[in-house]
Amino acid sequence: MIPQDPVMLLSYINLKLRDEFSSLDQLCDILDVSKSEIIEKLKSINYEYSEEQNQFI
């Protein structure tokens, strides 16, 4: 289960991307979570995914 609070989610996702996953797609596939849901939730606090940096910035 991933955090529902956007700020906690940001921290959780960026940590996982840094330490365990080479892309957001891979993270979503393995954790069985919705990529669009994560993107929208983090967009609500003005963060967008950077493929180049493999993190939300």
All heavy atoms as TSV, in Angstrom:
chain	resi	resn	atom	element	x	y	z
A	1	MET	N	N	0.844	-1.188	0.000
A	1	MET	CA	C	0.000	0.000	0.000
A	1	MET	C	C	0.884	1.245	0.000
A	1	MET	O	O	1.820	1.350	0.780
A	1	MET	CB	C	-0.895	-0.033	1.226
A	1	MET	CG	C	-1.818	1.116	1.348
A	1	MET	SD	S	-3.471	0.453	1.430
A	1	MET	CE	C	-4.405	1.856	1.023
A	2	ILE	N	N	0.560	2.152	-0.886
A	2	ILE	CA	C	1.339	3.382	-0.970
A	2	ILE	C	C	0.653	4.479	-0.150
A	2	ILE	O	O	-0.564	4.446	0.046
A	2	ILE	CB	C	1.538	3.821	-2.434
A	2	ILE	CG1	C	0.214	4.152	-3.099
A	2	ILE	CG2	C	2.320	2.774	-3.201
A	2	ILE	CD1	C	0.343	4.785	-4.461
A	3	PRO	N	N	1.420	5.467	0.321
A	3	PRO	CA	C	0.824	6.575	1.090
A	3	PRO	C	C	-0.229	7.321	0.266
A	3	PRO	O	O	-0.059	7.502	-0.945
A	3	PRO	CB	C	2.011	7.476	1.408
A	3	PRO	CG	C	3.212	6.606	1.270
A	3	PRO	CD	C	2.862	5.586	0.226
A	4	GLN	N	N	-1.255	7.774	0.923
A	4	GLN	CA	C	-2.310	8.533	0.248
A	4	GLN	C	C	-2.083	10.040	0.318
A	4	GLN	O	O	-2.535	10.771	-0.551
A	4	GLN	CB	C	-3.681	8.185	0.840
A	4	GLN	CG	C	-4.067	6.735	0.606
A	4	GLN	CD	C	-4.069	6.364	-0.864
A	4	GLN	OE1	O	-4.720	7.008	-1.669
A	4	GLN	NE2	N	-3.311	5.332	-1.221
A	5	ASP	N	N	-1.394	10.488	1.339
A	5	ASP	CA	C	-1.070	11.905	1.460
A	5	ASP	C	C	-0.058	12.272	0.373
A	5	ASP	O	O	0.975	11.590	0.232
A	5	ASP	CB	C	-0.479	12.172	2.850
A	5	ASP	CG	C	-0.023	13.607	2.996
A	5	ASP	OD1	O	-0.893	14.476	3.126
A	5	ASP	OD2	O	1.209	13.852	2.934
A	6	PRO	N	N	-0.310	13.311	-0.419
A	6	PRO	CA	C	0.581	13.648	-1.533
A	6	PRO	C	C	2.040	13.908	-1.135
A	6	PRO	O	O	2.950	13.485	-1.839
A	6	PRO	CB	C	-0.048	14.901	-2.148
A	6	PRO	CG	C	-1.468	14.843	-1.762
A	6	PRO	CD	C	-1.503	14.173	-0.417
A	7	VAL	N	N	2.263	14.561	-0.013
A	7	VAL	CA	C	3.638	14.858	0.404
A	7	VAL	C	C	4.358	13.575	0.818
A	7	VAL	O	O	5.511	13.354	0.455
A	7	VAL	CB	C	3.663	15.913	1.531
A	7	VAL	CG1	C	5.070	16.138	2.053
A	7	VAL	CG2	C	3.061	17.229	1.041
A	8	MET	N	N	3.666	12.721	1.536
A	8	MET	CA	C	4.254	11.424	1.920
A	8	MET	C	C	4.471	10.552	0.683
A	8	MET	O	O	5.472	9.851	0.577
A	8	MET	CB	C	3.353	10.706	2.928
A	8	MET	CG	C	3.226	11.426	4.249
A	8	MET	SD	S	4.789	11.608	5.114
A	8	MET	CE	C	5.122	9.923	5.518
A	9	LEU	N	N	3.536	10.615	-0.238
A	9	LEU	CA	C	3.651	9.858	-1.482
A	9	LEU	C	C	4.881	10.308	-2.266
A	9	LEU	O	O	5.638	9.477	-2.777
A	9	LEU	CB	C	2.389	10.026	-2.321
A	9	LEU	CG	C	2.374	9.301	-3.661
A	9	LEU	CD1	C	2.461	7.790	-3.465
A	9	LEU	CD2	C	1.126	9.679	-4.451
A	10	LEU	N	N	5.094	11.590	-2.349
A	10	LEU	CA	C	6.262	12.129	-3.042
A	10	LEU	C	C	7.551	11.549	-2.463
A	10	LEU	O	O	8.411	11.054	-3.190
A	10	LEU	CB	C	6.278	13.663	-2.930
A	10	LEU	CG	C	7.536	14.353	-3.439
A	10	LEU	CD1	C	7.700	14.196	-4.941
A	10	LEU	CD2	C	7.514	15.820	-3.040
A	11	SER	N	N	7.662	11.599	-1.178
A	11	SER	CA	C	8.848	11.075	-0.511
A	11	SER	C	C	9.020	9.573	-0.766
A	11	SER	O	O	10.120	9.114	-1.103
A	11	SER	CB	C	8.678	11.319	0.991
A	11	SER	OG	O	9.850	11.624	1.588
A	12	TYR	N	N	7.953	8.852	-0.630
A	12	TYR	CA	C	7.967	7.402	-0.828
A	12	TYR	C	C	8.359	7.035	-2.265
A	12	TYR	O	O	9.246	6.208	-2.482
A	12	TYR	CB	C	6.578	6.850	-0.485
A	12	TYR	CG	C	6.412	5.380	-0.732
A	12	TYR	CD1	C	6.853	4.453	0.192
A	12	TYR	CD2	C	5.803	4.913	-1.903
A	12	TYR	CE1	C	6.689	3.083	-0.033
A	12	TYR	CE2	C	5.643	3.561	-2.136
A	12	TYR	CZ	C	6.083	2.650	-1.189
A	12	TYR	OH	O	5.928	1.306	-1.423
A	13	ILE	N	N	7.717	7.659	-3.232
A	13	ILE	CA	C	7.968	7.340	-4.638
A	13	ILE	C	C	9.396	7.711	-5.035
A	13	ILE	O	O	10.097	6.917	-5.674
A	13	ILE	CB	C	6.947	8.046	-5.564
A	13	ILE	CG1	C	5.539	7.511	-5.328
A	13	ILE	CG2	C	7.359	7.915	-7.035
A	13	ILE	CD1	C	5.325	6.055	-5.691
A	14	ASN	N	N	9.854	8.886	-4.650
A	14	ASN	CA	C	11.214	9.286	-5.023
A	14	ASN	C	C	12.258	8.387	-4.364
A	14	ASN	O	O	13.270	8.067	-4.975
A	14	ASN	CB	C	11.468	10.757	-4.715
A	14	ASN	CG	C	10.985	11.670	-5.823
A	14	ASN	OD1	O	10.725	11.240	-6.940
A	14	ASN	ND2	N	10.853	12.944	-5.509
A	15	LEU	N	N	12.004	7.960	-3.158
A	15	LEU	CA	C	12.912	7.018	-2.487
A	15	LEU	C	C	12.971	5.694	-3.247
A	15	LEU	O	O	14.050	5.165	-3.528
A	15	LEU	CB	C	12.453	6.777	-1.050
A	15	LEU	CG	C	13.252	5.737	-0.274
A	15	LEU	CD1	C	14.605	6.289	0.127
A	15	LEU	CD2	C	12.475	5.287	0.937
A	16	LYS	N	N	11.810	5.171	-3.603
A	16	LYS	CA	C	11.759	3.916	-4.355
A	16	LYS	C	C	12.433	4.051	-5.720
A	16	LYS	O	O	13.150	3.153	-6.157
A	16	LYS	CB	C	10.311	3.457	-4.543
A	16	LYS	CG	C	9.618	3.028	-3.275
A	16	LYS	CD	C	10.153	1.713	-2.816
A	16	LYS	CE	C	9.326	1.156	-1.681
A	16	LYS	NZ	N	9.902	-0.105	-1.189
A	17	LEU	N	N	12.205	5.171	-6.388
A	17	LEU	CA	C	12.829	5.399	-7.697
A	17	LEU	C	C	14.348	5.491	-7.567
A	17	LEU	O	O	15.079	4.970	-8.398
A	17	LEU	CB	C	12.265	6.665	-8.347
A	17	LEU	CG	C	10.833	6.569	-8.849
A	17	LEU	CD1	C	10.323	7.947	-9.241
A	17	LEU	CD2	C	10.704	5.591	-10.004
A	18	ARG	N	N	14.793	6.119	-6.535
A	18	ARG	CA	C	16.237	6.270	-6.333
A	18	ARG	C	C	16.899	4.935	-5.978
A	18	ARG	O	O	17.959	4.599	-6.483
A	18	ARG	CB	C	16.507	7.287	-5.226
A	18	ARG	CG	C	17.995	7.573	-5.022
A	18	ARG	CD	C	18.270	8.420	-3.805
A	18	ARG	NE	N	18.083	7.595	-2.620
A	18	ARG	CZ	C	17.517	8.023	-1.500
A	18	ARG	NH1	N	17.086	9.261	-1.393
A	18	ARG	NH2	N	17.378	7.223	-0.469
A	19	ASP	N	N	16.257	4.163	-5.098
A	19	ASP	CA	C	16.901	2.974	-4.539
A	19	ASP	C	C	16.560	1.650	-5.219
A	19	ASP	O	O	17.347	0.714	-5.136
A	19	ASP	CB	C	16.551	2.841	-3.054
A	19	ASP	CG	C	17.139	3.958	-2.213
A	19	ASP	OD1	O	18.031	4.684	-2.702
A	19	ASP	OD2	O	16.692	4.112	-1.058
A	20	GLU	N	N	15.387	1.564	-5.854
A	20	GLU	CA	C	14.939	0.248	-6.306
A	20	GLU	C	C	14.519	0.137	-7.763
A	20	GLU	O	O	14.590	-0.947	-8.334
A	20	GLU	CB	C	13.761	-0.217	-5.437
A	20	GLU	CG	C	14.109	-0.373	-3.977
A	20	GLU	CD	C	12.910	-0.752	-3.147
A	20	GLU	OE1	O	12.054	-1.515	-3.637
A	20	GLU	OE2	O	12.821	-0.267	-1.994
A	21	PHE	N	N	14.044	1.217	-8.354
A	21	PHE	CA	C	13.437	1.122	-9.679
A	21	PHE	C	C	14.089	2.072	-10.673
A	21	PHE	O	O	14.399	3.208	-10.348
A	21	PHE	CB	C	11.934	1.389	-9.606
A	21	PHE	CG	C	11.216	0.433	-8.705
A	21	PHE	CD1	C	10.825	0.808	-7.432
A	21	PHE	CD2	C	10.952	-0.863	-9.110
A	21	PHE	CE1	C	10.172	-0.080	-6.593
A	21	PHE	CE2	C	10.305	-1.764	-8.278
A	21	PHE	CZ	C	9.915	-1.373	-7.016
A	22	SER	N	N	14.233	1.601	-11.890
A	22	SER	CA	C	14.883	2.410	-12.919
A	22	SER	C	C	13.914	3.317	-13.677
A	22	SER	O	O	14.347	4.137	-14.477
A	22	SER	CB	C	15.621	1.509	-13.905
A	22	SER	OG	O	14.712	0.638	-14.534
A	23	SER	N	N	12.620	3.163	-13.403
A	23	SER	CA	C	11.633	4.030	-14.058
A	23	SER	C	C	10.324	4.006	-13.280
A	23	SER	O	O	10.070	3.085	-12.492
A	23	SER	CB	C	11.370	3.580	-15.489
A	23	SER	OG	O	10.651	2.364	-15.485
A	24	LEU	N	N	9.503	4.990	-13.546
A	24	LEU	CA	C	8.180	5.031	-12.932
A	24	LEU	C	C	7.324	3.871	-13.433
A	24	LEU	O	O	6.568	3.270	-12.666
A	24	LEU	CB	C	7.503	6.373	-13.213
A	24	LEU	CG	C	6.135	6.589	-12.581
A	24	LEU	CD1	C	6.197	6.462	-11.060
A	24	LEU	CD2	C	5.571	7.941	-12.989
A	25	ASP	N	N	7.455	3.536	-14.697
A	25	ASP	CA	C	6.704	2.403	-15.255
A	25	ASP	C	C	7.040	1.107	-14.514
A	25	ASP	O	O	6.147	0.333	-14.166
A	25	ASP	CB	C	6.990	2.226	-16.746
A	25	ASP	CG	C	6.353	3.326	-17.582
A	25	ASP	OD1	O	5.236	3.772	-17.248
A	25	ASP	OD2	O	6.966	3.718	-18.580
A	26	GLN	N	N	8.309	0.881	-14.288
A	26	GLN	CA	C	8.734	-0.330	-13.587
A	26	GLN	C	C	8.174	-0.350	-12.159
A	26	GLN	O	O	7.662	-1.368	-11.704
A	26	GLN	CB	C	10.262	-0.410	-13.558
A	26	GLN	CG	C	10.767	-1.671	-12.882
A	26	GLN	CD	C	12.265	-1.662	-12.674
A	26	GLN	OE1	O	12.849	-0.615	-12.387
A	26	GLN	NE2	N	12.873	-2.818	-12.829
A	27	LEU	N	N	8.274	0.767	-11.472
A	27	LEU	CA	C	7.738	0.866	-10.117
A	27	LEU	C	C	6.249	0.524	-10.109
A	27	LEU	O	O	5.796	-0.285	-9.294
A	27	LEU	CB	C	7.971	2.280	-9.562
A	27	LEU	CG	C	7.459	2.578	-8.163
A	27	LEU	CD1	C	8.371	3.581	-7.478
A	27	LEU	CD2	C	6.031	3.105	-8.186
A	28	CYS	N	N	5.500	1.127	-10.999
A	28	CYS	CA	C	4.043	0.914	-11.051
A	28	CYS	C	C	3.698	-0.537	-11.381
A	28	CYS	O	O	2.786	-1.110	-10.783
A	28	CYS	CB	C	3.407	1.863	-12.051
A	28	CYS	SG	S	3.478	3.589	-11.512
A	29	ASP	N	N	4.430	-1.119	-12.302
A	29	ASP	CA	C	4.185	-2.519	-12.671
A	29	ASP	C	C	4.446	-3.453	-11.505
A	29	ASP	O	O	3.620	-4.311	-11.184
A	29	ASP	CB	C	5.066	-2.943	-13.850
A	29	ASP	CG	C	4.621	-2.332	-15.166
A	29	ASP	OD1	O	3.475	-1.832	-15.243
A	29	ASP	OD2	O	5.417	-2.351	-16.121
A	30	ILE	N	N	5.560	-3.283	-10.863
A	30	ILE	CA	C	5.940	-4.203	-9.788
A	30	ILE	C	C	5.095	-3.988	-8.538
A	30	ILE	O	O	4.701	-4.957	-7.879
A	30	ILE	CB	C	7.449	-4.089	-9.486
A	30	ILE	CG1	C	8.207	-4.645	-10.694
A	30	ILE	CG2	C	7.833	-4.812	-8.204
A	30	ILE	CD1	C	9.692	-4.493	-10.655
A	31	LEU	N	N	4.789	-2.742	-8.213
A	31	LEU	CA	C	3.974	-2.471	-7.026
A	31	LEU	C	C	2.476	-2.540	-7.310
A	31	LEU	O	O	1.668	-2.407	-6.393
A	31	LEU	CB	C	4.319	-1.099	-6.438
A	31	LEU	CG	C	5.744	-0.919	-5.921
A	31	LEU	CD1	C	5.923	0.476	-5.350
A	31	LEU	CD2	C	6.090	-1.978	-4.889
A	32	ASP	N	N	2.134	-2.731	-8.576
A	32	ASP	CA	C	0.746	-2.825	-9.001
A	32	ASP	C	C	-0.069	-1.602	-8.565
A	32	ASP	O	O	-1.080	-1.710	-7.875
A	32	ASP	CB	C	0.104	-4.114	-8.483
A	32	ASP	CG	C	-1.216	-4.404	-9.176
A	32	ASP	OD1	O	-1.378	-4.000	-10.344
A	32	ASP	OD2	O	-2.093	-5.033	-8.545
A	33	VAL	N	N	0.443	-0.440	-8.945
A	33	VAL	CA	C	-0.229	0.827	-8.653
A	33	VAL	C	C	-0.472	1.584	-9.959
A	33	VAL	O	O	0.202	1.342	-10.961
A	33	VAL	CB	C	0.570	1.704	-7.667
A	33	VAL	CG1	C	0.655	1.059	-6.301
A	33	VAL	CG2	C	1.948	2.021	-8.188
A	34	SER	N	N	-1.403	2.487	-9.927
A	34	SER	CA	C	-1.772	3.250	-11.113
A	34	SER	C	C	-0.805	4.413	-11.343
A	34	SER	O	O	-0.678	5.310	-10.492
A	34	SER	CB	C	-3.194	3.796	-10.940
A	34	SER	OG	O	-3.461	4.777	-11.903
A	35	LYS	N	N	-0.157	4.377	-12.486
A	35	LYS	CA	C	0.767	5.452	-12.849
A	35	LYS	C	C	0.023	6.781	-12.943
A	35	LYS	O	O	0.494	7.797	-12.425
A	35	LYS	CB	C	1.449	5.115	-14.171
A	35	LYS	CG	C	2.448	6.157	-14.622
A	35	LYS	CD	C	3.097	5.740	-15.924
A	35	LYS	CE	C	4.044	6.792	-16.448
A	35	LYS	NZ	N	4.655	6.392	-17.726
A	36	SER	N	N	-1.109	6.787	-13.590
A	36	SER	CA	C	-1.862	8.039	-13.757
A	36	SER	C	C	-2.326	8.606	-12.414
A	36	SER	O	O	-2.324	9.824	-12.214
A	36	SER	CB	C	-3.042	7.843	-14.700
A	36	SER	OG	O	-3.931	6.884	-14.206
A	37	GLU	N	N	-2.683	7.732	-11.489
A	37	GLU	CA	C	-3.106	8.187	-10.159
A	37	GLU	C	C	-1.937	8.854	-9.426
A	37	GLU	O	O	-2.110	9.916	-8.804
A	37	GLU	CB	C	-3.618	6.994	-9.358
A	37	GLU	CG	C	-4.323	7.365	-8.082
A	37	GLU	CD	C	-4.905	6.145	-7.407
A	37	GLU	OE1	O	-5.631	5.381	-8.076
A	37	GLU	OE2	O	-4.619	5.968	-6.213
A	38	ILE	N	N	-0.776	8.253	-9.495
A	38	ILE	CA	C	0.405	8.840	-8.861
A	38	ILE	C	C	0.740	10.178	-9.501
A	38	ILE	O	O	0.969	11.174	-8.807
A	38	ILE	CB	C	1.610	7.873	-8.948
A	38	ILE	CG1	C	1.370	6.678	-8.039
A	38	ILE	CG2	C	2.915	8.584	-8.574
A	38	ILE	CD1	C	2.358	5.568	-8.194
A	39	ILE	N	N	0.758	10.211	-10.809
A	39	ILE	CA	C	1.080	11.451	-11.525
A	39	ILE	C	C	0.097	12.558	-11.158
A	39	ILE	O	O	0.504	13.690	-10.871
A	39	ILE	CB	C	1.123	11.211	-13.048
A	39	ILE	CG1	C	2.360	10.389	-13.396
A	39	ILE	CG2	C	1.107	12.535	-13.810
A	39	ILE	CD1	C	2.434	9.922	-14.832
A	40	GLU	N	N	-1.185	12.251	-11.145
A	40	GLU	CA	C	-2.195	13.270	-10.823
A	40	GLU	C	C	-2.096	13.742	-9.380
A	40	GLU	O	O	-2.209	14.938	-9.105
A	40	GLU	CB	C	-3.607	12.740	-11.106
A	40	GLU	CG	C	-3.934	12.675	-12.570
A	40	GLU	CD	C	-3.756	14.013	-13.285
A	40	GLU	OE1	O	-4.264	15.050	-12.804
A	40	GLU	OE2	O	-3.080	14.019	-14.329
A	41	LYS	N	N	-1.877	12.815	-8.481
A	41	LYS	CA	C	-1.781	13.181	-7.068
A	41	LYS	C	C	-0.571	14.080	-6.828
A	41	LYS	O	O	-0.661	15.073	-6.092
A	41	LYS	CB	C	-1.707	11.933	-6.195
A	41	LYS	CG	C	-1.943	12.239	-4.728
A	41	LYS	CD	C	-2.185	10.988	-3.946
A	41	LYS	CE	C	-3.635	10.597	-4.115
A	41	LYS	NZ	N	-4.111	9.692	-3.096
A	42	LEU	N	N	0.545	13.769	-7.452
A	42	LEU	CA	C	1.739	14.586	-7.251
A	42	LEU	C	C	1.680	15.889	-8.044
A	42	LEU	O	O	2.259	16.892	-7.628
A	42	LEU	CB	C	2.997	13.778	-7.567
A	42	LEU	CG	C	3.222	12.613	-6.602
A	42	LEU	CD1	C	4.475	11.846	-6.953
A	42	LEU	CD2	C	3.256	13.079	-5.158
A	43	LYS	N	N	0.955	15.866	-9.118
A	43	LYS	CA	C	0.732	17.107	-9.866
A	43	LYS	C	C	-0.065	18.105	-9.013
A	43	LYS	O	O	0.130	19.310	-9.115
A	43	LYS	CB	C	-0.022	16.793	-11.153
A	43	LYS	CG	C	-0.048	17.901	-12.146
A	43	LYS	CD	C	-0.706	17.441	-13.421
A	43	LYS	CE	C	-0.513	18.435	-14.520
A	43	LYS	NZ	N	-1.073	17.975	-15.782
A	44	SER	N	N	-0.913	17.597	-8.146
A	44	SER	CA	C	-1.724	18.457	-7.278
A	44	SER	C	C	-0.870	19.258	-6.292
A	44	SER	O	O	-1.326	20.264	-5.751
A	44	SER	CB	C	-2.777	17.642	-6.526
A	44	SER	OG	O	-2.191	16.916	-5.462
A	45	ILE	N	N	0.360	18.807	-6.057
A	45	ILE	CA	C	1.277	19.579	-5.207
A	45	ILE	C	C	2.459	20.106	-6.043
A	45	ILE	O	O	3.542	20.361	-5.529
A	45	ILE	CB	C	1.755	18.776	-3.969
A	45	ILE	CG1	C	2.464	17.488	-4.381
A	45	ILE	CG2	C	0.621	18.537	-2.994
A	45	ILE	CD1	C	3.188	16.779	-3.243
A	46	ASN	N	N	2.205	20.230	-7.336
A	46	ASN	CA	C	3.138	20.866	-8.277
A	46	ASN	C	C	4.439	20.098	-8.518
A	46	ASN	O	O	5.498	20.705	-8.682
A	46	ASN	CB	C	3.441	22.312	-7.851
A	46	ASN	CG	C	2.200	23.149	-7.822
A	46	ASN	OD1	O	1.389	23.097	-8.748
A	46	ASN	ND2	N	2.014	23.897	-6.757
A	47	TYR	N	N	4.340	18.777	-8.565
A	47	TYR	CA	C	5.490	17.949	-8.919
A	47	TYR	C	C	5.174	17.172	-10.186
A	47	TYR	O	O	4.061	16.691	-10.352
A	47	TYR	CB	C	5.832	16.963	-7.795
A	47	TYR	CG	C	6.573	17.620	-6.665
A	47	TYR	CD1	C	5.884	18.279	-5.649
A	47	TYR	CD2	C	7.959	17.598	-6.619
A	47	TYR	CE1	C	6.563	18.894	-4.619
A	47	TYR	CE2	C	8.651	18.213	-5.583
A	47	TYR	CZ	C	7.947	18.853	-4.591
A	47	TYR	OH	O	8.617	19.473	-3.571
A	48	GLU	N	N	6.172	17.063	-11.039
A	48	GLU	CA	C	6.026	16.300	-12.277
A	48	GLU	C	C	7.181	15.334	-12.398
A	48	GLU	O	O	8.291	15.606	-11.946
A	48	GLU	CB	C	5.987	17.238	-13.482
A	48	GLU	CG	C	4.724	18.068	-13.512
A	48	GLU	CD	C	4.567	18.821	-14.813
A	48	GLU	OE1	O	5.220	18.485	-15.808
A	48	GLU	OE2	O	3.761	19.766	-14.825
A	49	TYR	N	N	6.908	14.212	-13.056
A	49	TYR	CA	C	7.933	13.192	-13.222
A	49	TYR	C	C	8.917	13.585	-14.304
A	49	TYR	O	O	8.541	13.990	-15.395
A	49	TYR	CB	C	7.288	11.856	-13.584
A	49	TYR	CG	C	8.284	10.737	-13.757
A	49	TYR	CD1	C	9.046	10.301	-12.682
A	49	TYR	CD2	C	8.465	10.123	-14.983
A	49	TYR	CE1	C	9.965	9.275	-12.834
A	49	TYR	CE2	C	9.376	9.095	-15.145
A	49	TYR	CZ	C	10.133	8.677	-14.057
A	49	TYR	OH	O	11.042	7.667	-14.207
A	50	SER	N	N	10.193	13.464	-13.988
A	50	SER	CA	C	11.266	13.688	-14.957
A	50	SER	C	C	11.891	12.329	-15.274
A	50	SER	O	O	12.510	11.716	-14.405
A	50	SER	CB	C	12.336	14.620	-14.365
A	50	SER	OG	O	13.510	14.570	-15.151
A	51	GLU	N	N	11.699	11.878	-16.514
A	51	GLU	CA	C	12.304	10.605	-16.927
A	51	GLU	C	C	13.821	10.688	-16.873
A	51	GLU	O	O	14.489	9.724	-16.485
A	51	GLU	CB	C	11.847	10.229	-18.336
A	51	GLU	CG	C	10.421	9.741	-18.377
A	51	GLU	CD	C	10.042	9.239	-19.752
A	51	GLU	OE1	O	10.901	8.635	-20.423
A	51	GLU	OE2	O	8.885	9.464	-20.136
A	52	GLU	N	N	14.340	11.816	-17.263
A	52	GLU	CA	C	15.788	12.012	-17.291
A	52	GLU	C	C	16.403	11.843	-15.895
A	52	GLU	O	O	17.454	11.238	-15.740
A	52	GLU	CB	C	16.099	13.408	-17.832
A	52	GLU	CG	C	17.569	13.700	-17.973
A	52	GLU	CD	C	17.797	15.086	-18.558
A	52	GLU	OE1	O	17.526	15.282	-19.756
A	52	GLU	OE2	O	18.234	15.957	-17.796
A	53	GLN	N	N	15.732	12.373	-14.901
A	53	GLN	CA	C	16.252	12.303	-13.522
A	53	GLN	C	C	15.646	11.128	-12.737
A	53	GLN	O	O	16.086	10.851	-11.624
A	53	GLN	CB	C	15.995	13.604	-12.798
A	53	GLN	CG	C	16.771	14.748	-13.399
A	53	GLN	CD	C	16.513	16.066	-12.706
A	53	GLN	OE1	O	15.865	16.133	-11.660
A	53	GLN	NE2	N	17.061	17.131	-13.256
A	54	ASN	N	N	14.634	10.497	-13.308
A	54	ASN	CA	C	13.925	9.405	-12.662
A	54	ASN	C	C	13.445	9.789	-11.267
A	54	ASN	O	O	13.663	9.072	-10.282
A	54	ASN	CB	C	14.773	8.128	-12.602
A	54	ASN	CG	C	13.944	6.936	-12.203
A	54	ASN	OD1	O	12.777	6.809	-12.587
A	54	ASN	ND2	N	14.532	6.033	-11.434
A	55	GLN	N	N	12.793	10.915	-11.206
A	55	GLN	CA	C	12.204	11.371	-9.959
A	55	GLN	C	C	11.165	12.447	-10.229
A	55	GLN	O	O	11.109	13.004	-11.314
A	55	GLN	CB	C	13.268	11.906	-9.008
A	55	GLN	CG	C	13.903	13.192	-9.452
A	55	GLN	CD	C	14.908	13.728	-8.444
A	55	GLN	OE1	O	15.048	13.206	-7.345
A	55	GLN	NE2	N	15.615	14.771	-8.795
A	56	PHE	N	N	10.362	12.708	-9.223
A	56	PHE	CA	C	9.414	13.814	-9.318
A	56	PHE	C	C	10.109	15.063	-8.832
A	56	PHE	O	O	10.740	15.076	-7.774
A	56	PHE	CB	C	8.156	13.522	-8.473
A	56	PHE	CG	C	7.214	12.591	-9.165
A	56	PHE	CD1	C	7.363	11.221	-9.065
A	56	PHE	CD2	C	6.174	13.089	-9.943
A	56	PHE	CE1	C	6.502	10.353	-9.718
A	56	PHE	CE2	C	5.311	12.224	-10.610
A	56	PHE	CZ	C	5.471	10.866	-10.492
A	57	ILE	N	N	10.014	16.102	-9.653
A	57	ILE	CA	C	10.669	17.369	-9.307
A	57	ILE	C	C	9.683	18.514	-9.419
A	57	ILE	O	O	8.647	18.403	-10.031
A	57	ILE	CB	C	11.905	17.640	-10.187
A	57	ILE	CG1	C	11.540	17.584	-11.668
A	57	ILE	CG2	C	13.012	16.664	-9.863
A	57	ILE	CD1	C	12.667	17.985	-12.594
